[in-house]
Amino acid sequence: MDTLTQAALGAAVGGTLLGKRLGRKAVVIGALLGTLPDLDVVLDYGDAVSNMTEHRGFSHSLWVLILLGTLLALLAARFALARDISLARWWWFFILALVTHPLLDALTTYGTQLFWPSATPPEAWPIVFIIDPLYSLPLLIGIGVALVGHRVQRACAWGLAISCLYLLLAAGAKQWVEYRLAPVLAEHGLQQAPRLVQPTPFNILLWRVTIIAQDEHYESLISVFDGDHQPYLARFHRGAHLEPLALETRHGQRLDWFAGPFLRYDTERVDEQTTLLATDIRLGFPGFHPFSFTLARRDERRWQALESPRLVDTSRDLQLEVLVRLANRALGRPEALCPGDFVAPRWHIEPTADC
């Protein structure tokens, strides 16, 4: 999630646990702890692929944060002026303010390495977009009331409770979308195909479905207000014939570990040379994928892996027109937005105009 939301979450947790004893100090300390894991963004791992796949790594590890929280609790119990706060209370304060950050991140699509240094792929159980004002607003209002009023603990607890309720609503909406999707998957024989169901930007009403089927991938948009409207699956090329070439490169293997099967491969002609591109199609939505990387370059004879892949800007900004169409589609108007409206024609296998 965005830094402001993570700070607000840490502040709300801090105020709920120790606001009665420490007052506004608990809110401020919680906010600082809530932003601490994201300090890894200042680290440069040497190339674009490494910077993307190492983010939410060691600093988001539950083991690292539990160790850090335990150390901070021991120091607070020994040196803090508030001698009446027990070690156990300090421990819960530091641990929850820290670990709620990566746990919330894991509820987005990007992926979070909760169990670093284990080599398991990042965890992602997406039920909220990386920026969701309706999740953040209760937290911000709660800590705002806490900072200007006297009932710090109560205000923070209410903000935290409402934001947690929103997450429950998001999980329920996703289950409903999965239920609506099941008959369509059965009709196309895709029940066992890898799929990703995630909310579209800034809401939990409209959900994007991505399904991988060998050389193709399918996209669908499903709103909780769709009623009896049958979900439509748009088919796109995935460039799977280029996947073995990508996996011969170190960075291609790293992206495969990070994104699994949700990668699209293309070739692009630049400066009289052909380059191999890999795009993480989990992030953004069709036509607005922000992470495409050059993995290899072909000279007159053969492909050569690039030691320093570049991040290629193949996406566009979310303009007002697009946001309006997203909002209309979220309200259950299927004609407002088709899954492939903004992607290049070469992506399409079949038209999506009848979605």
TAHUDA-V679697 format. One record per residue. N is the residue number from 1. PHI is phi in whole degrees, 0 to 359 (NA if undefined). D_FIRST is the distance of its C-alpha to the first C-alpha in Angstrom with 1 decimal. Layout:
BEGIN
<<N | PHI | D_FIRST> <N | PHI | D_FIRST>>
END
This chain:
BEGIN
<<1 | NA | 0.0> <2 | 291 | 3.8> <3 | 298 | 6.6> <4 | 299 | 8.4> <5 | 295 | 6.5> <6 | 295 | 6.5> <7 | 295 | 10.0> <8 | 295 | 11.0> <9 | 296 | 10.3> <10 | 299 | 12.4> <11 | 296 | 14.9> <12 | 294 | 15.4> <13 | 296 | 16.0> <14 | 299 | 18.3> <15 | 294 | 20.1> <16 | 293 | 20.7> <17 | 278 | 22.2> <18 | 231 | 24.2> <19 | 297 | 24.2> <20 | 292 | 27.7> <21 | 265 | 29.0> <22 | 258 | 27.1> <23 | 66 | 26.2> <24 | 295 | 23.8> <25 | 300 | 23.8> <26 | 296 | 21.7> <27 | 292 | 19.1> <28 | 294 | 19.1> <29 | 297 | 19.2> <30 | 299 | 16.3> <31 | 296 | 14.1> <32 | 296 | 15.3> <33 | 296 | 14.8> <34 | 293 | 11.2> <35 | 265 | 10.5> <36 | 303 | 13.1> <37 | 300 | 11.6> <38 | 280 | 9.9> <39 | 293 | 13.4> <40 | 292 | 14.1> <41 | 293 | 13.2> <42 | 279 | 16.6> <43 | 276 | 18.4> <44 | 252 | 20.4> <45 | 267 | 21.4> <46 | 112 | 24.0> <47 | 202 | 23.0> <48 | 295 | 20.4> <49 | 295 | 20.2> <50 | 295 | 19.9> <51 | 299 | 17.2> <52 | 286 | 15.0> <53 | 278 | 16.1> <54 | 273 | 16.2> <55 | 298 | 12.6> <56 | 59 | 10.9> <57 | 260 | 14.6> <58 | 301 | 16.9> <59 | 286 | 14.6> <60 | 251 | 12.5> <61 | 290 | 15.8> <62 | 299 | 16.8> <63 | 294 | 20.3> <64 | 296 | 19.5> <65 | 288 | 17.5> <66 | 294 | 20.2> <67 | 296 | 22.8> <68 | 297 | 21.3> <69 | 299 | 21.0> <70 | 295 | 24.5> <71 | 298 | 25.8> <72 | 296 | 24.3> <73 | 296 | 25.8> <74 | 296 | 29.2> <75 | 293 | 29.2> <76 | 294 | 28.3> <77 | 296 | 31.0> <78 | 274 | 33.5> <79 | 244 | 33.0> <80 | 293 | 31.2> <81 | 289 | 33.6> <82 | 281 | 32.5> <83 | 286 | 34.9> <84 | 274 | 34.7> <85 | 271 | 31.2> <86 | 288 | 31.6> <87 | 300 | 30.1> <88 | 298 | 28.6> <89 | 293 | 26.9> <90 | 299 | 25.6> <91 | 298 | 24.4> <92 | 298 | 22.4> <93 | 300 | 20.9> <94 | 290 | 19.7> <95 | 297 | 18.7> <96 | 290 | 16.6> <97 | 296 | 14.9> <98 | 275 | 14.0> <99 | 283 | 13.5> <100 | 295 | 11.3> <101 | 298 | 8.4> <102 | 293 | 9.1> <103 | 294 | 10.2> <104 | 292 | 7.1> <105 | 302 | 5.6> <106 | 292 | 9.1> <107 | 272 | 8.8> <108 | 247 | 7.3> <109 | 280 | 10.0> <110 | 304 | 9.5> <111 | 103 | 11.0> <112 | 226 | 11.0> <113 | 276 | 14.4> <114 | 298 | 14.8> <115 | 248 | 18.6> <116 | 308 | 19.1> <117 | 270 | 21.9> <118 | 301 | 22.8> <119 | 274 | 23.0> <120 | 296 | 21.5> <121 | 299 | 18.9> <122 | 302 | 15.2> <123 | 275 | 14.3> <124 | 210 | 12.4> <125 | 234 | 13.1> <126 | 292 | 11.3> <127 | 231 | 11.7> <128 | 224 | 8.8> <129 | 285 | 7.7> <130 | 296 | 4.4> <131 | 229 | 6.0> <132 | 221 | 8.4> <133 | 302 | 10.8> <134 | 287 | 12.7> <135 | 281 | 10.3> <136 | 288 | 9.6> <137 | 301 | 13.4> <138 | 301 | 15.1> <139 | 296 | 13.3> <140 | 294 | 14.3> <141 | 295 | 17.7> <142 | 300 | 18.3> <143 | 286 | 17.8> <144 | 298 | 19.7> <145 | 297 | 22.5> <146 | 296 | 22.5> <147 | 286 | 22.9> <148 | 259 | 25.7> <149 | 251 | 27.4> <150 | 245 | 29.0> <151 | 264 | 27.4> <152 | 297 | 24.3> <153 | 298 | 23.9> <154 | 295 | 24.5> <155 | 297 | 22.2> <156 | 294 | 19.2> <157 | 296 | 20.2> <158 | 295 | 20.4> <159 | 299 | 17.0> <160 | 294 | 15.6> <161 | 296 | 18.0> <162 | 293 | 17.2> <163 | 294 | 13.4> <164 | 293 | 14.5> <165 | 298 | 17.1> <166 | 299 | 14.7> <167 | 296 | 13.1> <168 | 295 | 16.8> <169 | 298 | 17.6> <170 | 296 | 15.0> <171 | 297 | 16.6> <172 | 295 | 19.9> <173 | 298 | 19.3> <174 | 296 | 18.4> <175 | 299 | 21.6> <176 | 296 | 23.6> <177 | 298 | 22.5> <178 | 301 | 23.5> <179 | 296 | 26.8> <180 | 292 | 27.5> <181 | 280 | 26.8> <182 | 307 | 29.1> <183 | 297 | 32.4> <184 | 291 | 31.4> <185 | 298 | 30.4> <186 | 297 | 33.8> <187 | 297 | 35.6> <188 | 263 | 34.4> <189 | 67 | 34.7> <190 | 247 | 31.0> <191 | 300 | 30.4> <192 | 263 | 29.9> <193 | 288 | 28.0> <194 | 302 | 24.5> <195 | 218 | 22.1> <196 | 226 | 18.5> <197 | 244 | 17.6> <198 | 213 | 14.2> <199 | 287 | 13.4> <200 | 279 | 14.0> <201 | 306 | 12.1> <202 | 72 | 11.4> <203 | 201 | 13.4> <204 | 238 | 14.6> <205 | 268 | 18.2> <206 | 248 | 18.4> <207 | 241 | 17.7> <208 | 259 | 18.2> <209 | 245 | 20.4> <210 | 236 | 21.2> <211 | 233 | 24.2> <212 | 256 | 25.9> <213 | 222 | 29.7> <214 | 56 | 31.3> <215 | 277 | 31.9> <216 | 239 | 30.1> <217 | 223 | 26.8> <218 | 249 | 26.5> <219 | 230 | 24.0> <220 | 213 | 24.0> <221 | 240 | 22.3> <222 | 231 | 22.9> <223 | 258 | 22.5> <224 | 293 | 23.0> <225 | 258 | 25.8> <226 | 289 | 27.6> <227 | 62 | 30.4> <228 | 272 | 33.0> <229 | 296 | 31.7> <230 | 288 | 31.8> <231 | 302 | 28.6> <232 | 253 | 29.5> <233 | 255 | 28.7> <234 | 268 | 28.9> <235 | 258 | 30.0> <236 | 224 | 29.1> <237 | 292 | 30.4> <238 | 245 | 28.2> <239 | 70 | 30.6> <240 | 295 | 31.0> <241 | 294 | 34.4> <242 | 268 | 32.6> <243 | 299 | 30.4> <244 | 303 | 33.2> <245 | 296 | 33.5> <246 | 296 | 29.8> <247 | 286 | 30.0> <248 | 283 | 32.9> <249 | 260 | 30.6> <250 | 298 | 28.6> <251 | 285 | 25.4> <252 | 295 | 26.0> <253 | 294 | 26.1> <254 | 294 | 22.9> <255 | 294 | 21.1> <256 | 296 | 22.9> <257 | 295 | 21.7> <258 | 282 | 18.1> <259 | 250 | 18.1> <260 | 64 | 21.3> <261 | 281 | 23.4> <262 | 273 | 20.8> <263 | 233 | 22.3> <264 | 245 | 24.7> <265 | 239 | 27.4> <266 | 219 | 29.5> <267 | 246 | 32.1> <268 | 221 | 32.4> <269 | 266 | 35.4> <270 | 225 | 34.8> <271 | 52 | 37.7> <272 | 63 | 40.2> <273 | 232 | 38.0> <274 | 262 | 36.0> <275 | 244 | 32.5> <276 | 261 | 30.5> <277 | 249 | 26.9> <278 | 238 | 24.2> <279 | 240 | 21.3> <280 | 280 | 18.2> <281 | 275 | 18.6> <282 | 288 | 15.7> <283 | 265 | 13.3> <284 | 82 | 14.0> <285 | 205 | 17.2> <286 | 311 | 20.9> <287 | 97 | 21.9> <288 | 223 | 18.4> <289 | 271 | 17.5> <290 | 276 | 16.2> <291 | 239 | 17.1> <292 | 237 | 20.9> <293 | 230 | 22.9> <294 | 277 | 26.7> <295 | 255 | 27.9> <296 | 208 | 31.7> <297 | 229 | 34.5> <298 | 256 | 37.9> <299 | 265 | 41.0> <300 | 293 | 44.5> <301 | 248 | 44.7> <302 | 205 | 41.5> <303 | 277 | 37.7> <304 | 231 | 36.4> <305 | 293 | 33.0> <306 | 269 | 31.1> <307 | 289 | 30.4> <308 | 233 | 27.6> <309 | 301 | 25.8> <310 | 255 | 24.5> <311 | 278 | 21.4> <312 | 258 | 23.1> <313 | 277 | 21.9> <314 | 254 | 22.9> <315 | 259 | 20.4> <316 | 224 | 20.8> <317 | 288 | 19.0> <318 | 284 | 18.1> <319 | 282 | 21.2> <320 | 303 | 22.2> <321 | 300 | 24.5> <322 | 294 | 21.9> <323 | 297 | 19.6> <324 | 296 | 22.8> <325 | 294 | 23.8> <326 | 299 | 20.4> <327 | 297 | 21.0> <328 | 296 | 24.6> <329 | 294 | 23.8> <330 | 297 | 21.4> <331 | 276 | 24.4> <332 | 91 | 26.5> <333 | 251 | 28.3> <334 | 301 | 28.6> <335 | 286 | 30.5> <336 | 286 | 27.8> <337 | 200 | 25.8> <338 | 257 | 26.7> <339 | 301 | 24.5> <340 | 249 | 26.3> <341 | 298 | 26.9> <342 | 243 | 25.2> <343 | 264 | 25.9> <344 | 296 | 29.0> <345 | 305 | 32.2> <346 | 292 | 32.6> <347 | 286 | 29.7> <348 | 287 | 31.5> <349 | 262 | 33.9> <350 | 216 | 34.9> <351 | 297 | 34.4> <352 | 242 | 31.7> <353 | 293 | 33.6> <354 | 266 | 34.6> <355 | 286 | 31.2>>
END
